[in-house]
């Protein structure tokens, strides 16, 4: 039940955190006998369902004005459509195509057809190249799109000497962030290799399954580095685990 509540609060902040629910379900079956694992899964699912359902009801009843949903609402398929072609980034053409029809249901149908057509157009090698390009954008520089969001401040300050492209500190910041990210990713890889040699269904495995799920999700979703930022604590946990002696890892 506590796991369900924790997943809900993460999901309420950022939807991609829901992948942790799948990781927790896997963890239950790795750590307990099937009957106890099913009981834990049921408790998590019921708690998450009640909290998420109540939250959505609150949004629809009081928080948000839904009167223009059919005219202006965008289904989740739009972000999957963004992520299915070119570099996977925002596409004005996809948005405009979705708005040529009048209802949410019609937009879902139109976007599903575009997604299917985009993926059907790839050969296996082209699909691998496309996914690799998306991964490089999402995980590649360690800046998490900070320079994009801080490019037009209401009031400039000293941090923009480092953040804005063309400023003297920008490239040193890029090099530092890339080096830090690559070293962390190498430690995550070392942690994965060690976990294969000494499998244990502890918090390190939970973090690893969560990040794996995120990688799979972001390979289909819109390509934005900021989506990966939410999972930085898990990456740091995995990187730290690679530096721990086995006894300390098991105790943690």
Backbone torsions as a table, in degrees:
resi	resn	phi	psi	omega
1	UNK	NA	-40.4	176.7
2	UNK	-63.4	-37.7	177.8
3	UNK	-63.9	-41.5	178.5
4	UNK	-62.0	-40.6	178.2
5	UNK	-65.8	-41.6	-179.8
6	UNK	-64.1	-43.2	178.4
7	UNK	-62.3	-40.6	-179.7
8	UNK	-60.3	-47.4	-177.6
9	UNK	-64.3	-36.6	174.6
10	UNK	-66.6	-43.4	179.7
11	UNK	-62.5	-37.8	-179.1
12	UNK	-64.3	-28.9	177.1
13	UNK	-81.3	-45.1	-178.8
14	UNK	-149.6	122.8	-172.5
15	UNK	-58.1	-31.7	-177.0
16	UNK	-65.0	-17.5	178.6
17	UNK	-64.3	-15.2	178.5
18	UNK	-61.0	-18.8	178.7
19	UNK	-62.7	-22.5	179.3
20	UNK	-65.8	-28.3	177.4
21	UNK	-61.0	-40.8	178.1
22	UNK	-66.1	-43.0	178.7
23	UNK	-61.6	-40.3	178.9
24	UNK	-65.4	-40.0	178.3
25	UNK	-60.2	-43.3	176.9
26	UNK	-62.7	-41.5	-179.5
27	UNK	-61.0	-40.8	179.9
28	UNK	-56.2	-44.8	-175.9
29	UNK	-76.2	-21.6	176.0
30	UNK	-80.0	-27.2	-172.6
31	UNK	-102.2	-15.3	-174.0
32	UNK	-137.3	165.4	175.0
33	UNK	-67.4	155.3	-173.8
34	UNK	-51.0	-41.0	-176.9
35	UNK	-65.1	-45.6	178.7
36	UNK	-68.0	-36.3	178.7
37	UNK	-64.4	-41.4	177.7
38	UNK	-63.5	-39.8	178.1
39	UNK	-63.3	-43.2	178.3
40	UNK	-64.2	-42.4	178.9
41	UNK	-62.5	-41.6	179.1
42	UNK	-63.3	-43.7	179.9
43	UNK	-62.8	-43.5	179.4
44	UNK	-64.2	-44.9	-176.8
45	UNK	-64.6	-43.8	179.9
46	UNK	-64.1	-46.0	-179.6
47	UNK	-62.5	-47.0	179.2
48	UNK	-62.7	-41.9	180.0
49	UNK	-63.2	-43.3	-179.8
50	UNK	-66.0	-44.1	-179.2
51	UNK	-67.9	-46.0	-179.6
52	UNK	-66.5	-40.6	178.4
53	UNK	-64.9	-42.7	177.4
54	UNK	-64.4	-38.7	178.2
55	UNK	-63.3	-44.0	179.7
56	UNK	-66.7	-39.6	177.6
57	UNK	-62.2	-43.8	177.5
58	UNK	-59.9	-42.7	178.1
59	UNK	-60.1	-45.3	-175.9
60	UNK	-75.0	-31.0	-176.0
61	UNK	-83.7	-36.4	-171.8
62	UNK	-132.8	-36.0	-166.3
63	UNK	-79.4	-42.6	-170.7
64	UNK	-121.3	141.7	175.1
65	UNK	-86.3	112.5	-174.6
66	UNK	-99.5	11.3	-172.8
67	UNK	-64.2	-25.2	-178.8
68	UNK	-106.0	19.1	-176.6
69	UNK	-59.1	-46.5	-177.6
70	UNK	-63.6	-36.1	-177.3
71	UNK	-78.6	-35.3	-170.8
72	UNK	-120.3	-12.4	-174.0
73	UNK	-66.9	146.6	-179.8
74	UNK	-118.3	123.2	179.3
75	UNK	-74.7	161.1	-177.8
76	UNK	-61.6	-24.1	179.7
77	UNK	-60.0	-23.5	-179.0
78	UNK	-61.8	-40.4	-178.7
79	UNK	-73.4	-29.8	172.0
80	UNK	-69.4	-34.3	177.6
81	UNK	-68.0	-43.2	174.0
82	UNK	-52.5	-42.6	-174.3
83	UNK	-80.6	8.0	-174.0
84	UNK	-106.4	2.8	-178.1
85	UNK	-156.0	166.7	-177.8
86	UNK	52.9	-123.8	176.3
87	UNK	-96.1	3.0	-179.9
88	UNK	83.5	6.5	-178.9
89	UNK	-86.0	-179.1	179.9
90	UNK	-52.6	139.2	-179.9
91	UNK	-129.0	115.4	177.3
92	UNK	-63.2	-33.9	-179.9
93	UNK	-64.5	-39.7	177.5
94	UNK	-64.0	-44.2	-179.9
95	UNK	-61.9	-47.1	-178.3
96	UNK	-65.0	-36.5	177.3
97	UNK	-63.7	-42.1	180.0
98	UNK	-63.0	-33.6	-176.5
99	UNK	-85.3	2.4	175.9
100	UNK	-77.9	-12.2	178.0
101	UNK	-111.0	166.4	-164.7
102	UNK	-95.7	-21.4	-173.1
103	UNK	-127.4	163.2	177.5
104	UNK	-59.9	-44.0	-178.3
105	UNK	-61.1	-41.2	178.5
106	UNK	-67.2	-36.8	178.5
107	UNK	-65.9	-40.5	177.5
108	UNK	-60.0	-46.2	-179.1
109	UNK	-62.8	-45.2	179.5
110	UNK	-62.2	-45.4	-177.3
111	UNK	-69.7	-37.2	175.8
112	UNK	-59.2	-39.9	179.3
113	UNK	-67.1	-39.7	178.6
114	UNK	-65.9	-41.8	178.8
115	UNK	-61.3	-47.8	-179.4
116	UNK	-61.1	-41.3	-179.9
117	UNK	-66.8	-39.3	-179.9
118	UNK	-62.3	-48.2	-177.7
119	UNK	-71.3	-31.2	178.4
120	UNK	-67.7	-20.8	-177.5
121	UNK	-80.7	-10.3	-177.7
122	UNK	-89.9	140.1	163.3
123	UNK	-79.9	166.2	178.5
124	UNK	-55.2	-41.9	179.5
125	UNK	-68.2	-38.6	177.7
126	UNK	-65.3	-38.4	178.6
127	UNK	-65.9	-41.1	178.1
128	UNK	-62.9	-41.8	179.0
129	UNK	-65.3	-39.9	179.4
130	UNK	-63.4	-47.0	-179.8
131	UNK	-65.5	-36.3	177.8
132	UNK	-65.4	-41.4	179.0
133	UNK	-64.1	-41.9	177.6
134	UNK	-62.8	-42.4	-179.5
135	UNK	-63.4	-38.7	-179.9
136	UNK	-64.5	-37.3	179.1
137	UNK	-69.9	-42.3	-175.8
138	UNK	-70.0	-43.0	-170.1
139	UNK	-111.6	4.3	-161.0
140	UNK	-83.7	-31.9	-170.8
141	UNK	-120.5	-9.5	177.1
142	UNK	78.8	2.4	179.7
143	UNK	-87.7	-19.8	178.6
144	UNK	55.2	36.2	178.8
145	UNK	65.9	18.0	-179.5
146	UNK	-58.3	-39.2	-178.2
147	UNK	-65.0	-29.6	178.6
148	UNK	-70.4	-42.3	-174.9
149	UNK	-80.2	-20.8	-179.4
150	UNK	-105.4	13.5	-175.2
151	UNK	-74.2	-26.7	-177.1
152	UNK	-127.2	70.9	-177.3
153	UNK	-72.5	152.3	172.8
154	UNK	-67.1	-35.1	177.1
155	UNK	-139.2	115.8	-178.1
156	UNK	-66.8	147.0	176.0
157	UNK	-142.0	-177.5	-171.8
158	UNK	-62.5	-26.0	-178.0
159	UNK	-64.2	-24.3	-178.2
160	UNK	-72.5	-13.7	171.1
161	UNK	-61.8	-27.7	-179.8
162	UNK	-99.8	-32.0	-170.3
163	UNK	-84.3	-41.3	-171.9
164	UNK	-78.0	136.5	177.5
165	UNK	-61.9	140.1	-178.7
166	UNK	91.4	-13.7	177.5
167	UNK	-83.3	156.2	-171.4
168	UNK	-61.8	-29.8	-178.3
169	UNK	-91.7	-0.9	-172.5
170	UNK	-65.1	-52.4	-176.7
171	UNK	-67.3	-40.2	172.8
172	UNK	-57.2	-38.0	177.4
173	UNK	-64.1	-43.1	179.4
174	UNK	-60.5	-46.8	-179.1
175	UNK	-62.1	-41.9	180.0
176	UNK	-63.8	-48.2	-177.6
177	UNK	-64.0	-40.3	178.5
178	UNK	-64.1	-45.3	-179.3
179	UNK	-62.4	-43.1	180.0
180	UNK	-63.2	-45.1	-179.2
181	UNK	-63.9	-44.0	-178.0
182	UNK	-65.7	-39.7	177.4
183	UNK	-65.1	-39.5	178.0
184	UNK	-65.0	-40.8	179.4
185	UNK	-66.2	-36.2	176.3
186	UNK	-65.0	-38.9	176.5
187	UNK	-66.6	-37.7	175.6
188	UNK	-61.2	-41.6	177.4
189	UNK	-63.1	-43.6	177.8
190	UNK	-61.9	-38.4	177.7
191	UNK	-63.1	-40.8	179.9
192	UNK	-64.6	-41.5	179.3
193	UNK	-63.8	-42.4	-179.8
194	UNK	-67.5	-35.6	179.3
195	UNK	-66.2	-33.5	177.2
196	UNK	-66.0	-38.2	-179.1
197	UNK	-72.5	-34.6	-179.4
198	UNK	-132.0	73.8	-176.2
199	UNK	-64.1	134.9	175.9
200	UNK	-152.2	129.1	-175.1
201	UNK	-82.9	65.6	-180.0
202	UNK	-109.8	-165.3	-178.1
203	UNK	-63.2	-28.3	178.3
204	UNK	-65.9	-41.6	177.8
205	UNK	-66.4	-38.8	177.2
206	UNK	-59.1	-44.9	178.6
207	UNK	-63.5	-41.8	-179.4
208	UNK	-64.5	-42.9	178.4
209	UNK	-65.8	-37.7	178.8
210	UNK	-62.8	-46.4	-179.6
211	UNK	-66.6	-38.3	176.5
212	UNK	-60.7	-44.5	177.1
213	UNK	-61.2	-39.7	177.8
214	UNK	-63.1	-42.1	179.2
215	UNK	-60.4	-43.9	178.4
216	UNK	-64.0	-42.2	180.0
217	UNK	-63.8	-47.5	-176.9
218	UNK	-71.8	-15.7	174.0
219	UNK	-70.0	-18.7	179.1
220	UNK	-107.4	-25.4	-175.1
221	UNK	-80.4	172.9	174.0
222	UNK	-54.7	142.4	-176.3
223	UNK	-85.9	104.7	175.5
224	UNK	-145.6	129.1	-179.2
225	UNK	-64.6	-27.1	-177.4
226	UNK	-64.4	-23.3	178.7
227	UNK	-66.9	-31.5	179.9
228	UNK	-76.3	-21.1	-175.5
229	UNK	-59.2	-34.7	-177.5
230	UNK	-60.8	-23.0	-175.0
231	UNK	-102.7	11.7	177.2
232	UNK	-57.0	-39.5	177.7
233	UNK	-58.4	-36.0	178.6
234	UNK	-70.9	-38.3	176.9
235	UNK	-62.9	-41.0	178.5
236	UNK	-65.5	-37.9	177.4
237	UNK	-63.0	-43.8	179.5
238	UNK	-66.8	-40.2	178.5
239	UNK	-64.4	-42.1	179.2
240	UNK	-65.1	-36.1	-179.3
241	UNK	-62.9	-31.5	178.8
242	UNK	-67.1	-21.8	-179.0
243	UNK	-94.3	-9.1	-178.2
244	UNK	-82.4	144.9	167.5
245	UNK	-65.7	152.4	-176.4
246	UNK	-51.5	-41.3	-177.5
247	UNK	-63.9	-40.5	179.6
248	UNK	-68.0	-37.4	178.5
249	UNK	-62.4	-44.6	-179.1
250	UNK	-65.9	-37.7	178.6
251	UNK	-65.9	-39.1	179.3
252	UNK	-65.3	NA	NA
